[in-house]
């Protein structure tokens, strides 16, 4: 069963199978391309360009269209490298 973070939050709010929900939420967090992108953005702000590109690649690998706003930013940053 695949659960995104919003679904996991809903399940947690309504106490739906709490132990299973924790496991699913942790798995979803590791697979969230938007979190990968934001980590990359933070690395870029810290001037860690190599790390930024790695996280952007990870975000795009999980879902090339993860965000109408941020996926193009990630692609543009990688295009210049």
mmCIF file of the N, C-alpha and C atoms, coordinates in Angstrom:
data_MODEL
# 
_entry.id   MODEL 
# 
loop_
_atom_site.group_PDB 
_atom_site.id 
_atom_site.type_symbol 
_atom_site.label_atom_id 
_atom_site.label_alt_id 
_atom_site.label_comp_id 
_atom_site.label_asym_id 
_atom_site.label_entity_id 
_atom_site.label_seq_id 
_atom_site.pdbx_PDB_ins_code 
_atom_site.Cartn_x 
_atom_site.Cartn_y 
_atom_site.Cartn_z 
_atom_site.occupancy 
_atom_site.B_iso_or_equiv 
_atom_site.pdbx_formal_charge 
_atom_site.auth_seq_id 
_atom_site.auth_comp_id 
_atom_site.auth_asym_id 
_atom_site.auth_atom_id 
_atom_site.pdbx_PDB_model_num 
ATOM 1   N N  . UNK A 1 1  ? 0.846  -1.180 0.000   1.00 0.00 ? 1  UNK A N  1 
ATOM 2   C CA . UNK A 1 1  ? 0.000  0.000  0.000   1.00 0.00 ? 1  UNK A CA 1 
ATOM 3   C C  . UNK A 1 1  ? 0.888  1.240  0.000   1.00 0.00 ? 1  UNK A C  1 
ATOM 4   N N  . UNK A 1 2  ? 0.618  2.149  -0.914  1.00 0.00 ? 2  UNK A N  1 
ATOM 5   C CA . UNK A 1 2  ? 1.379  3.387  -0.993  1.00 0.00 ? 2  UNK A CA 1 
ATOM 6   C C  . UNK A 1 2  ? 0.539  4.520  -0.413  1.00 0.00 ? 2  UNK A C  1 
ATOM 7   N N  . UNK A 1 3  ? 1.140  5.312  0.450   1.00 0.00 ? 3  UNK A N  1 
ATOM 8   C CA . UNK A 1 3  ? 0.449  6.416  1.098   1.00 0.00 ? 3  UNK A CA 1 
ATOM 9   C C  . UNK A 1 3  ? 1.307  7.659  0.976   1.00 0.00 ? 3  UNK A C  1 
ATOM 10  N N  . UNK A 1 4  ? 0.695  8.784  0.563   1.00 0.00 ? 4  UNK A N  1 
ATOM 11  C CA . UNK A 1 4  ? 1.459  10.023 0.547   1.00 0.00 ? 4  UNK A CA 1 
ATOM 12  C C  . UNK A 1 4  ? 1.382  10.671 1.926   1.00 0.00 ? 4  UNK A C  1 
ATOM 13  N N  . UNK A 1 5  ? 2.137  11.729 2.124   1.00 0.00 ? 5  UNK A N  1 
ATOM 14  C CA . UNK A 1 5  ? 2.196  12.360 3.438   1.00 0.00 ? 5  UNK A CA 1 
ATOM 15  C C  . UNK A 1 5  ? 0.854  12.922 3.875   1.00 0.00 ? 5  UNK A C  1 
ATOM 16  N N  . UNK A 1 6  ? 0.089  13.477 2.956   1.00 0.00 ? 6  UNK A N  1 
ATOM 17  C CA . UNK A 1 6  ? -1.215 14.017 3.330   1.00 0.00 ? 6  UNK A CA 1 
ATOM 18  C C  . UNK A 1 6  ? -2.147 12.911 3.817   1.00 0.00 ? 6  UNK A C  1 
ATOM 19  N N  . UNK A 1 7  ? -2.120 11.783 3.143   1.00 0.00 ? 7  UNK A N  1 
ATOM 20  C CA . UNK A 1 7  ? -2.945 10.655 3.577   1.00 0.00 ? 7  UNK A CA 1 
ATOM 21  C C  . UNK A 1 7  ? -2.490 10.158 4.942   1.00 0.00 ? 7  UNK A C  1 
ATOM 22  N N  . UNK A 1 8  ? -1.198 10.108 5.152   1.00 0.00 ? 8  UNK A N  1 
ATOM 23  C CA . UNK A 1 8  ? -0.677 9.668  6.444   1.00 0.00 ? 8  UNK A CA 1 
ATOM 24  C C  . UNK A 1 8  ? -1.098 10.631 7.549   1.00 0.00 ? 8  UNK A C  1 
ATOM 25  N N  . UNK A 1 9  ? -1.071 11.928 7.265   1.00 0.00 ? 9  UNK A N  1 
ATOM 26  C CA . UNK A 1 9  ? -1.498 12.918 8.266   1.00 0.00 ? 9  UNK A CA 1 
ATOM 27  C C  . UNK A 1 9  ? -2.983 12.726 8.593   1.00 0.00 ? 9  UNK A C  1 
ATOM 28  N N  . UNK A 1 10 ? -3.790 12.484 7.584   1.00 0.00 ? 10 UNK A N  1 
ATOM 29  C CA . UNK A 1 10 ? -5.215 12.234 7.796   1.00 0.00 ? 10 UNK A CA 1 
ATOM 30  C C  . UNK A 1 10 ? -5.414 11.006 8.680   1.00 0.00 ? 10 UNK A C  1 
ATOM 31  N N  . UNK A 1 11 ? -4.713 9.938  8.313   1.00 0.00 ? 11 UNK A N  1 
ATOM 32  C CA . UNK A 1 11 ? -4.826 8.709  9.095   1.00 0.00 ? 11 UNK A CA 1 
ATOM 33  C C  . UNK A 1 11 ? -4.405 8.935  10.538  1.00 0.00 ? 11 UNK A C  1 
ATOM 34  N N  . UNK A 1 12 ? -3.345 9.723  10.737  1.00 0.00 ? 12 UNK A N  1 
ATOM 35  C CA . UNK A 1 12 ? -2.885 10.008 12.094  1.00 0.00 ? 12 UNK A CA 1 
ATOM 36  C C  . UNK A 1 12 ? -3.917 10.836 12.856  1.00 0.00 ? 12 UNK A C  1 
ATOM 37  N N  . UNK A 1 13 ? -4.485 11.841 12.204  1.00 0.00 ? 13 UNK A N  1 
ATOM 38  C CA . UNK A 1 13 ? -5.489 12.694 12.854  1.00 0.00 ? 13 UNK A CA 1 
ATOM 39  C C  . UNK A 1 13 ? -6.688 11.891 13.350  1.00 0.00 ? 13 UNK A C  1 
ATOM 40  N N  . UNK A 1 14 ? -7.055 10.869 12.586  1.00 0.00 ? 14 UNK A N  1 
ATOM 41  C CA . UNK A 1 14 ? -8.230 10.081 12.934  1.00 0.00 ? 14 UNK A CA 1 
ATOM 42  C C  . UNK A 1 14 ? -7.877 8.733  13.568  1.00 0.00 ? 14 UNK A C  1 
ATOM 43  N N  . UNK A 1 15 ? -6.626 8.604  13.944  1.00 0.00 ? 15 UNK A N  1 
ATOM 44  C CA . UNK A 1 15 ? -6.146 7.410  14.656  1.00 0.00 ? 15 UNK A CA 1 
ATOM 45  C C  . UNK A 1 15 ? -6.497 6.113  13.922  1.00 0.00 ? 15 UNK A C  1 
ATOM 46  N N  . UNK A 1 16 ? -6.268 6.138  12.622  1.00 0.00 ? 16 UNK A N  1 
ATOM 47  C CA . UNK A 1 16 ? -6.514 4.951  11.803  1.00 0.00 ? 16 UNK A CA 1 
ATOM 48  C C  . UNK A 1 16 ? -5.237 4.113  11.787  1.00 0.00 ? 16 UNK A C  1 
ATOM 49  N N  . UNK A 1 17 ? -5.297 2.963  12.404  1.00 0.00 ? 17 UNK A N  1 
ATOM 50  C CA . UNK A 1 17 ? -4.151 2.036  12.466  1.00 0.00 ? 17 UNK A CA 1 
ATOM 51  C C  . UNK A 1 17 ? -2.843 2.785  12.734  1.00 0.00 ? 17 UNK A C  1 
ATOM 52  N N  . UNK A 1 18 ? -2.678 3.330  13.927  1.00 0.00 ? 18 UNK A N  1 
ATOM 53  C CA . UNK A 1 18 ? -1.531 4.200  14.216  1.00 0.00 ? 18 UNK A CA 1 
ATOM 54  C C  . UNK A 1 18 ? -0.158 3.600  13.914  1.00 0.00 ? 18 UNK A C  1 
ATOM 55  N N  . UNK A 1 19 ? 0.082  2.361  14.296  1.00 0.00 ? 19 UNK A N  1 
ATOM 56  C CA . UNK A 1 19 ? 1.411  1.789  14.063  1.00 0.00 ? 19 UNK A CA 1 
ATOM 57  C C  . UNK A 1 19 ? 1.704  1.658  12.575  1.00 0.00 ? 19 UNK A C  1 
ATOM 58  N N  . UNK A 1 20 ? 0.724  1.190  11.817  1.00 0.00 ? 20 UNK A N  1 
ATOM 59  C CA . UNK A 1 20 ? 0.890  1.082  10.367  1.00 0.00 ? 20 UNK A CA 1 
ATOM 60  C C  . UNK A 1 20 ? 1.064  2.469  9.740   1.00 0.00 ? 20 UNK A C  1 
ATOM 61  N N  . UNK A 1 21 ? 0.323  3.444  10.264  1.00 0.00 ? 21 UNK A N  1 
ATOM 62  C CA . UNK A 1 21 ? 0.400  4.812  9.727   1.00 0.00 ? 21 UNK A CA 1 
ATOM 63  C C  . UNK A 1 21 ? 1.796  5.404  9.914   1.00 0.00 ? 21 UNK A C  1 
ATOM 64  N N  . UNK A 1 22 ? 2.413  5.145  11.034  1.00 0.00 ? 22 UNK A N  1 
ATOM 65  C CA . UNK A 1 22 ? 3.774  5.646  11.274  1.00 0.00 ? 22 UNK A CA 1 
ATOM 66  C C  . UNK A 1 22 ? 4.736  5.054  10.249  1.00 0.00 ? 22 UNK A C  1 
ATOM 67  N N  . UNK A 1 23 ? 4.644  3.772  10.021  1.00 0.00 ? 23 UNK A N  1 
ATOM 68  C CA . UNK A 1 23 ? 5.515  3.111  9.043   1.00 0.00 ? 23 UNK A CA 1 
ATOM 69  C C  . UNK A 1 23 ? 5.290  3.701  7.652   1.00 0.00 ? 23 UNK A C  1 
ATOM 70  N N  . UNK A 1 24 ? 4.023  3.855  7.271   1.00 0.00 ? 24 UNK A N  1 
ATOM 71  C CA . UNK A 1 24 ? 3.708  4.393  5.953   1.00 0.00 ? 24 UNK A CA 1 
ATOM 72  C C  . UNK A 1 24 ? 4.157  5.840  5.809   1.00 0.00 ? 24 UNK A C  1 
ATOM 73  N N  . UNK A 1 25 ? 3.992  6.627  6.863   1.00 0.00 ? 25 UNK A N  1 
ATOM 74  C CA . UNK A 1 25 ? 4.416  8.030  6.814   1.00 0.00 ? 25 UNK A CA 1 
ATOM 75  C C  . UNK A 1 25 ? 5.924  8.137  6.648   1.00 0.00 ? 25 UNK A C  1 
ATOM 76  N N  . UNK A 1 26 ? 6.650  7.317  7.348   1.00 0.00 ? 26 UNK A N  1 
ATOM 77  C CA . UNK A 1 26 ? 8.117  7.340  7.207   1.00 0.00 ? 26 UNK A CA 1 
ATOM 78  C C  . UNK A 1 26 ? 8.527  6.952  5.791   1.00 0.00 ? 26 UNK A C  1 
ATOM 79  N N  . UNK A 1 27 ? 7.860  5.970  5.233   1.00 0.00 ? 27 UNK A N  1 
ATOM 80  C CA . UNK A 1 27 ? 8.168  5.552  3.872   1.00 0.00 ? 27 UNK A CA 1 
ATOM 81  C C  . UNK A 1 27 ? 7.802  6.662  2.875   1.00 0.00 ? 27 UNK A C  1 
ATOM 82  N N  . UNK A 1 28 ? 6.669  7.280  3.074   1.00 0.00 ? 28 UNK A N  1 
ATOM 83  C CA . UNK A 1 28 ? 6.229  8.362  2.179   1.00 0.00 ? 28 UNK A CA 1 
ATOM 84  C C  . UNK A 1 28 ? 7.186  9.545  2.254   1.00 0.00 ? 28 UNK A C  1 
ATOM 85  N N  . UNK A 1 29 ? 7.652  9.860  3.452   1.00 0.00 ? 29 UNK A N  1 
ATOM 86  C CA . UNK A 1 29 ? 8.580  10.985 3.619   1.00 0.00 ? 29 UNK A CA 1 
ATOM 87  C C  . UNK A 1 29 ? 9.852  10.749 2.812   1.00 0.00 ? 29 UNK A C  1 
ATOM 88  N N  . UNK A 1 30 ? 10.338 9.529  2.795   1.00 0.00 ? 30 UNK A N  1 
ATOM 89  C CA . UNK A 1 30 ? 11.563 9.229  2.050   1.00 0.00 ? 30 UNK A CA 1 
ATOM 90  C C  . UNK A 1 30 ? 11.345 9.298  0.559   1.00 0.00 ? 30 UNK A C  1 
ATOM 91  N N  . UNK A 1 31 ? 10.090 9.206  0.105   1.00 0.00 ? 31 UNK A N  1 
ATOM 92  C CA . UNK A 1 31 ? 9.785  9.173  -1.322  1.00 0.00 ? 31 UNK A CA 1 
ATOM 93  C C  . UNK A 1 31 ? 9.106  10.446 -1.810  1.00 0.00 ? 31 UNK A C  1 
ATOM 94  N N  . UNK A 1 32 ? 9.192  11.533 -1.090  1.00 0.00 ? 32 UNK A N  1 
ATOM 95  C CA . UNK A 1 32 ? 8.501  12.766 -1.460  1.00 0.00 ? 32 UNK A CA 1 
ATOM 96  C C  . UNK A 1 32 ? 9.440  13.672 -2.255  1.00 0.00 ? 32 UNK A C  1 
ATOM 97  N N  . UNK A 1 33 ? 9.206  13.812 -3.559  1.00 0.00 ? 33 UNK A N  1 
ATOM 98  C CA . UNK A 1 33 ? 10.122 14.608 -4.375  1.00 0.00 ? 33 UNK A CA 1 
ATOM 99  C C  . UNK A 1 33 ? 10.170 16.078 -3.973  1.00 0.00 ? 33 UNK A C  1 
ATOM 100 N N  . UNK A 1 34 ? 9.090  16.597 -3.413  1.00 0.00 ? 34 UNK A N  1 
ATOM 101 C CA . UNK A 1 34 ? 9.107  17.989 -2.991  1.00 0.00 ? 34 UNK A CA 1 
ATOM 102 C C  . UNK A 1 34 ? 10.074 18.192 -1.822  1.00 0.00 ? 34 UNK A C  1 
ATOM 103 N N  . UNK A 1 35 ? 10.153 17.215 -0.938  1.00 0.00 ? 35 UNK A N  1 
ATOM 104 C CA . UNK A 1 35 ? 11.145 17.294 0.140   1.00 0.00 ? 35 UNK A CA 1 
ATOM 105 C C  . UNK A 1 35 ? 12.560 17.229 -0.425  1.00 0.00 ? 35 UNK A C  1 
ATOM 106 N N  . UNK A 1 36 ? 12.770 16.381 -1.414  1.00 0.00 ? 36 UNK A N  1 
ATOM 107 C CA . UNK A 1 36 ? 14.084 16.321 -2.060  1.00 0.00 ? 36 UNK A CA 1 
ATOM 108 C C  . UNK A 1 36 ? 14.430 17.683 -2.672  1.00 0.00 ? 36 UNK A C  1 
ATOM 109 N N  . UNK A 1 37 ? 13.457 18.270 -3.356  1.00 0.00 ? 37 UNK A N  1 
ATOM 110 C CA . UNK A 1 37 ? 13.707 19.571 -3.979  1.00 0.00 ? 37 UNK A CA 1 
ATOM 111 C C  . UNK A 1 37 ? 14.080 20.613 -2.932  1.00 0.00 ? 37 UNK A C  1 
ATOM 112 N N  . UNK A 1 38 ? 13.322 20.687 -1.854  1.00 0.00 ? 38 UNK A N  1 
ATOM 113 C CA . UNK A 1 38 ? 13.592 21.698 -0.838  1.00 0.00 ? 38 UNK A CA 1 
ATOM 114 C C  . UNK A 1 38 ? 14.941 21.477 -0.159  1.00 0.00 ? 38 UNK A C  1 
ATOM 115 N N  . UNK A 1 39 ? 15.328 20.233 0.000   1.00 0.00 ? 39 UNK A N  1 
ATOM 116 C CA . UNK A 1 39 ? 16.667 19.965 0.534   1.00 0.00 ? 39 UNK A CA 1 
ATOM 117 C C  . UNK A 1 39 ? 17.720 20.482 -0.449  1.00 0.00 ? 39 UNK A C  1 
ATOM 118 N N  . UNK A 1 40 ? 17.483 20.240 -1.726  1.00 0.00 ? 40 UNK A N  1 
ATOM 119 C CA . UNK A 1 40 ? 18.393 20.750 -2.746  1.00 0.00 ? 40 UNK A CA 1 
ATOM 120 C C  . UNK A 1 40 ? 18.444 22.268 -2.754  1.00 0.00 ? 40 UNK A C  1 
ATOM 121 N N  . UNK A 1 41 ? 17.304 22.887 -2.604  1.00 0.00 ? 41 UNK A N  1 
ATOM 122 C CA . UNK A 1 41 ? 17.241 24.354 -2.574  1.00 0.00 ? 41 UNK A CA 1 
ATOM 123 C C  . UNK A 1 41 ? 18.054 24.888 -1.398  1.00 0.00 ? 41 UNK A C  1 
ATOM 124 N N  . UNK A 1 42 ? 17.899 24.247 -0.248  1.00 0.00 ? 42 UNK A N  1 
ATOM 125 C CA . UNK A 1 42 ? 18.670 24.652 0.940   1.00 0.00 ? 42 UNK A CA 1 
ATOM 126 C C  . UNK A 1 42 ? 20.168 24.469 0.697   1.00 0.00 ? 42 UNK A C  1 
ATOM 127 N N  . UNK A 1 43 ? 20.542 23.366 0.062   1.00 0.00 ? 43 UNK A N  1 
ATOM 128 C CA . UNK A 1 43 ? 21.964 23.149 -0.250  1.00 0.00 ? 43 UNK A CA 1 
ATOM 129 C C  . UNK A 1 43 ? 22.475 24.239 -1.181  1.00 0.00 ? 43 UNK A C  1 
ATOM 130 N N  . UNK A 1 44 ? 21.658 24.639 -2.147  1.00 0.00 ? 44 UNK A N  1 
ATOM 131 C CA . UNK A 1 44 ? 22.052 25.714 -3.049  1.00 0.00 ? 44 UNK A CA 1 
ATOM 132 C C  . UNK A 1 44 ? 22.242 27.026 -2.308  1.00 0.00 ? 44 UNK A C  1 
ATOM 133 N N  . UNK A 1 45 ? 21.350 27.315 -1.380  1.00 0.00 ? 45 UNK A N  1 
ATOM 134 C CA . UNK A 1 45 ? 21.478 28.539 -0.575  1.00 0.00 ? 45 UNK A CA 1 
ATOM 135 C C  . UNK A 1 45 ? 22.751 28.517 0.262   1.00 0.00 ? 45 UNK A C  1 
ATOM 136 N N  . UNK A 1 46 ? 23.165 27.322 0.659   1.00 0.00 ? 46 UNK A N  1 
ATOM 137 C CA . UNK A 1 46 ? 24.398 27.164 1.435   1.00 0.00 ? 46 UNK A CA 1 
ATOM 138 C C  . UNK A 1 46 ? 25.624 27.056 0.529   1.00 0.00 ? 46 UNK A C  1 
ATOM 139 N N  . UNK A 1 47 ? 25.420 27.286 -0.764  1.00 0.00 ? 47 UNK A N  1 
ATOM 140 C CA . UNK A 1 47 ? 26.483 27.255 -1.771  1.00 0.00 ? 47 UNK A CA 1 
ATOM 141 C C  . UNK A 1 47 ? 27.089 25.873 -1.981  1.00 0.00 ? 47 UNK A C  1 
ATOM 142 N N  . UNK A 1 48 ? 26.310 24.855 -1.699  1.00 0.00 ? 48 UNK A N  1 
ATOM 143 C CA . UNK A 1 48 ? 26.723 23.476 -1.955  1.00 0.00 ? 48 UNK A CA 1 
ATOM 144 C C  . UNK A 1 48 ? 26.093 23.032 -3.271  1.00 0.00 ? 48 UNK A C  1 
ATOM 145 N N  . UNK A 1 49 ? 26.646 23.503 -4.361  1.00 0.00 ? 49 UNK A N  1 
ATOM 146 C CA . UNK A 1 49 ? 26.035 23.270 -5.678  1.00 0.00 ? 49 UNK A CA 1 
ATOM 147 C C  . UNK A 1 49 ? 25.969 21.799 -6.063  1.00 0.00 ? 49 UNK A C  1 
ATOM 148 N N  . UNK A 1 50 ? 26.987 21.056 -5.742  1.00 0.00 ? 50 UNK A N  1 
ATOM 149 C CA . UNK A 1 50 ? 26.986 19.635 -6.078  1.00 0.00 ? 50 UNK A CA 1 
ATOM 150 C C  . UNK A 1 50 ? 25.869 18.898 -5.341  1.00 0.00 ? 50 UNK A C  1 
ATOM 151 N N  . UNK A 1 51 ? 25.735 19.185 -4.054  1.00 0.00 ? 51 UNK A N  1 
ATOM 152 C CA . UNK A 1 51 ? 24.660 18.573 -3.261  1.00 0.00 ? 51 UNK A CA 1 
ATOM 153 C C  . UNK A 1 51 ? 23.297 19.009 -3.772  1.00 0.00 ? 51 UNK A C  1 
ATOM 154 N N  . UNK A 1 52 ? 23.163 20.288 -4.129  1.00 0.00 ? 52 UNK A N  1 
ATOM 155 C CA . UNK A 1 52 ? 21.908 20.796 -4.668  1.00 0.00 ? 52 UNK A CA 1 
ATOM 156 C C  . UNK A 1 52 ? 21.502 19.992 -5.895  1.00 0.00 ? 52 UNK A C  1 
ATOM 157 N N  . UNK A 1 53 ? 22.427 19.815 -6.817  1.00 0.00 ? 53 UNK A N  1 
ATOM 158 C CA . UNK A 1 53 ? 22.123 19.074 -8.040  1.00 0.00 ? 53 UNK A CA 1 
ATOM 159 C C  . UNK A 1 53 ? 21.754 17.622 -7.749  1.00 0.00 ? 53 UNK A C  1 
ATOM 160 N N  . UNK A 1 54 ? 22.437 17.009 -6.787  1.00 0.00 ? 54 UNK A N  1 
ATOM 161 C CA . UNK A 1 54 ? 22.111 15.623 -6.420  1.00 0.00 ? 54 UNK A CA 1 
ATOM 162 C C  . UNK A 1 54 ? 20.676 15.506 -5.906  1.00 0.00 ? 54 UNK A C  1 
ATOM 163 N N  . UNK A 1 55 ? 20.265 16.416 -5.046  1.00 0.00 ? 55 UNK A N  1 
ATOM 164 C CA . UNK A 1 55 ? 18.911 16.384 -4.512  1.00 0.00 ? 55 UNK A CA 1 
ATOM 165 C C  . UNK A 1 55 ? 17.886 16.695 -5.592  1.00 0.00 ? 55 UNK A C  1 
ATOM 166 N N  . UNK A 1 56 ? 18.202 17.631 -6.478  1.00 0.00 ? 56 UNK A N  1 
ATOM 167 C CA . UNK A 1 56 ? 17.294 17.937 -7.589  1.00 0.00 ? 56 UNK A CA 1 
ATOM 168 C C  . UNK A 1 56 ? 17.132 16.719 -8.499  1.00 0.00 ? 56 UNK A C  1 
ATOM 169 N N  . UNK A 1 57 ? 18.230 16.048 -8.793  1.00 0.00 ? 57 UNK A N  1 
ATOM 170 C CA . UNK A 1 57 ? 18.148 14.821 -9.603  1.00 0.00 ? 57 UNK A CA 1 
ATOM 171 C C  . UNK A 1 57 ? 17.253 13.791 -8.924  1.00 0.00 ? 57 UNK A C  1 
ATOM 172 N N  . UNK A 1 58 ? 17.412 13.656 -7.620  1.00 0.00 ? 58 UNK A N  1 
ATOM 173 C CA . UNK A 1 58 ? 16.586 12.716 -6.870  1.00 0.00 ? 58 UNK A CA 1 
ATOM 174 C C  . UNK A 1 58 ? 15.108 13.052 -6.947  1.00 0.00 ? 58 UNK A C  1 
ATOM 175 N N  . UNK A 1 59 ? 14.795 14.339 -6.816  1.00 0.00 ? 59 UNK A N  1 
ATOM 176 C CA . UNK A 1 59 ? 13.396 14.780 -6.902  1.00 0.00 ? 59 UNK A CA 1 
ATOM 177 C C  . UNK A 1 59 ? 12.817 14.452 -8.268  1.00 0.00 ? 59 UNK A C  1 
ATOM 178 N N  . UNK A 1 60 ? 13.559 14.770 -9.305  1.00 0.00 ? 60 UNK A N  1 
ATOM 179 C CA . UNK A 1 60 ? 13.080 14.531 -10.663 1.00 0.00 ? 60 UNK A CA 1 
ATOM 180 C C  . UNK A 1 60 ? 13.017 13.042 -10.992 1.00 0.00 ? 60 UNK A C  1 
ATOM 181 N N  . UNK A 1 61 ? 13.890 12.250 -10.399 1.00 0.00 ? 61 UNK A N  1 
ATOM 182 C CA . UNK A 1 61 ? 13.859 10.803 -10.620 1.00 0.00 ? 61 UNK A CA 1 
ATOM 183 C C  . UNK A 1 61 ? 12.597 10.192 -10.002 1.00 0.00 ? 61 UNK A C  1 
ATOM 184 N N  . UNK A 1 62 ? 12.190 10.712 -8.853  1.00 0.00 ? 62 UNK A N  1 
ATOM 185 C CA . UNK A 1 62 ? 10.980 10.202 -8.212  1.00 0.00 ? 62 UNK A CA 1 
ATOM 186 C C  . UNK A 1 62 ? 9.723  10.574 -8.997  1.00 0.00 ? 62 UNK A C  1 
ATOM 187 N N  . UNK A 1 63 ? 9.715  11.819 -9.497  1.00 0.00 ? 63 UNK A N  1 
ATOM 188 C CA . UNK A 1 63 ? 8.565  12.283 -10.273 1.00 0.00 ? 63 UNK A CA 1 
ATOM 189 C C  . UNK A 1 63 ? 8.974  13.513 -11.062 1.00 0.00 ? 63 UNK A C  1 
ATOM 190 N N  . UNK A 1 64 ? 9.177  13.385 -12.361 1.00 0.00 ? 64 UNK A N  1 
ATOM 191 C CA . UNK A 1 64 ? 9.639  14.513 -13.176 1.00 0.00 ? 64 UNK A CA 1 
ATOM 192 C C  . UNK A 1 64 ? 8.687  15.715 -13.156 1.00 0.00 ? 64 UNK A C  1 
ATOM 193 N N  . UNK A 1 65 ? 7.444  15.499 -12.804 1.00 0.00 ? 65 UNK A N  1 
ATOM 194 C CA . UNK A 1 65 ? 6.450  16.581 -12.757 1.00 0.00 ? 65 UNK A CA 1 
ATOM 195 C C  . UNK A 1 65 ? 5.945  16.796 -11.332 1.00 0.00 ? 65 UNK A C  1 
ATOM 196 N N  . UNK A 1 66 ? 6.839  16.695 -10.350 1.00 0.00 ? 66 UNK A N  1 
ATOM 197 C CA . UNK A 1 66 ? 6.422  16.766 -8.946  1.00 0.00 ? 66 UNK A CA 1 
ATOM 198 C C  . UNK A 1 66 ? 5.780  18.089 -8.548  1.00 0.00 ? 66 UNK A C  1 
ATOM 199 N N  . UNK A 1 67 ? 6.091  19.166 -9.261  1.00 0.00 ? 67 UNK A N  1 
ATOM 200 C CA . UNK A 1 67 ? 5.527  20.473 -8.941  1.00 0.00 ? 67 UNK A CA 1 
ATOM 201 C C  . UNK A 1 67 ? 5.543  21.339 -10.192 1.00 0.00 ? 67 UNK A C  1 
ATOM 202 N N  . UNK A 1 68 ? 4.408  21.953 -10.478 1.00 0.00 ? 68 UNK A N  1 
ATOM 203 C CA . UNK A 1 68 ? 4.350  22.826 -11.647 1.00 0.00 ? 68 UNK A CA 1 
ATOM 204 C C  . UNK A 1 68 ? 5.275  24.029 -11.482 1.00 0.00 ? 68 UNK A C  1 
ATOM 205 N N  . UNK A 1 69 ? 5.511  24.403 -10.238 1.00 0.00 ? 69 UNK A N  1 
ATOM 206 C CA . UNK A 1 69 ? 6.384  25.555 -9.960  1.00 0.00 ? 69 UNK A CA 1 
ATOM 207 C C  . UNK A 1 69 ? 7.850  25.147 -9.826  1.00 0.00 ? 69 UNK A C  1 
ATOM 208 N N  . UNK A 1 70 ? 8.129  24.092 -9.074  1.00 0.00 ? 70 UNK A N  1 
ATOM 209 C CA . UNK A 1 70 ? 9.519  23.804 -8.703  1.00 0.00 ? 70 UNK A CA 1 
ATOM 210 C C  . UNK A 1 70 ? 10.228 22.805 -9.613  1.00 0.00 ? 70 UNK A C  1 
ATOM 211 N N  . UNK A 1 71 ? 9.524  21.922 -10.280 1.00 0.00 ? 71 UNK A N  1 
ATOM 212 C CA . UNK A 1 71 ? 10.200 20.983 -11.190 1.00 0.00 ? 71 UNK A CA 1 
ATOM 213 C C  . UNK A 1 71 ? 10.956 21.724 -12.294 1.00 0.00 ? 71 UNK A C  1 
ATOM 214 N N  . UNK A 1 72 ? 10.382 22.780 -12.900 1.00 0.00 ? 72 UNK A N  1 
ATOM 215 C CA . UNK A 1 72 ? 11.151 23.530 -13.907 1.00 0.00 ? 72 UNK A CA 1 
ATOM 216 C C  . UNK A 1 72 ? 12.403 24.188 -13.332 1.00 0.00 ? 72 UNK A C  1 
ATOM 217 N N  . UNK A 1 73 ? 12.339 24.607 -12.078 1.00 0.00 ? 73 UNK A N  1 
ATOM 218 C CA . UNK A 1 73 ? 13.515 25.204 -11.428 1.00 0.00 ? 73 UNK A CA 1 
ATOM 219 C C  . UNK A 1 73 ? 14.617 24.161 -11.310 1.00 0.00 ? 73 UNK A C  1 
ATOM 220 N N  . UNK A 1 74 ? 14.230 22.963 -10.884 1.00 0.00 ? 74 UNK A N  1 
ATOM 221 C CA . UNK A 1 74 ? 15.220 21.888 -10.745 1.00 0.00 ? 74 UNK A CA 1 
ATOM 222 C C  . UNK A 1 74 ? 15.815 21.527 -12.102 1.00 0.00 ? 74 UNK A C  1 
ATOM 223 N N  . UNK A 1 75 ? 14.950 21.393 -13.111 1.00 0.00 ? 75 UNK A N  1 
ATOM 224 C CA . UNK A 1 75 ? 15.462 21.063 -14.456 1.00 0.00 ? 75 UNK A CA 1 
ATOM 225 C C  . UNK A 1 75 ? 16.409 22.148 -14.967 1.00 0.00 ? 75 UNK A C  1 
ATOM 226 N N  . UNK A 1 76 ? 16.061 23.400 -14.767 1.00 0.00 ? 76 UNK A N  1 
ATOM 227 C CA . UNK A 1 76 ? 16.909 24.503 -15.245 1.00 0.00 ? 76 UNK A CA 1 
ATOM 228 C C  . UNK A 1 76 ? 18.253 24.499 -14.537 1.00 0.00 ? 76 UNK A C  1 
ATOM 229 N N  . UNK A 1 77 ? 18.246 24.208 -13.251 1.00 0.00 ? 77 UNK A N  1 
ATOM 230 C CA . UNK A 1 77 ? 19.511 24.168 -12.501 1.00 0.00 ? 77 UNK A CA 1 
ATOM 231 C C  . UNK A 1 77 ? 20.401 23.042 -12.998 1.00 0.00 ? 77 UNK A C  1 
ATOM 232 N N  . UNK A 1 78 ? 19.791 21.921 -13.365 1.00 0.00 ? 78 UNK A N  1 
ATOM 233 C CA . UNK A 1 78 ? 20.574 20.793 -13.856 1.00 0.00 ? 78 UNK A CA 1 
ATOM 234 C C  . UNK A 1 78 ? 21.032 20.993 -15.288 1.00 0.00 ? 78 UNK A C  1 
ATOM 235 N N  . UNK A 1 79 ? 20.268 21.738 -16.054 1.00 0.00 ? 79 UNK A N  1 
ATOM 236 C CA . UNK A 1 79 ? 20.631 21.986 -17.444 1.00 0.00 ? 79 UNK A CA 1 
ATOM 237 C C  . UNK A 1 79 ? 21.925 22.780 -17.531 1.00 0.00 ? 79 UNK A C  1 
ATOM 238 N N  . UNK A 1 80 ? 22.131 23.681 -16.581 1.00 0.00 ? 80 UNK A N  1 
ATOM 239 C CA . UNK A 1 80 ? 23.326 24.515 -16.585 1.00 0.00 ? 80 UNK A CA 1 
ATOM 240 C C  . UNK A 1 80 ? 24.564 23.811 -16.042 1.00 0.00 ? 80 UNK A C  1 
ATOM 241 N N  . UNK A 1 81 ? 24.397 22.583 -15.560 1.00 0.00 ? 81 UNK A N  1 
ATOM 242 C CA . UNK A 1 81 ? 25.578 21.911 -14.953 1.00 0.00 ? 81 UNK A CA 1 
ATOM 243 C C  . UNK A 1 81 ? 26.284 21.004 -15.931 1.00 0.00 ? 81 UNK A C  1 
# 
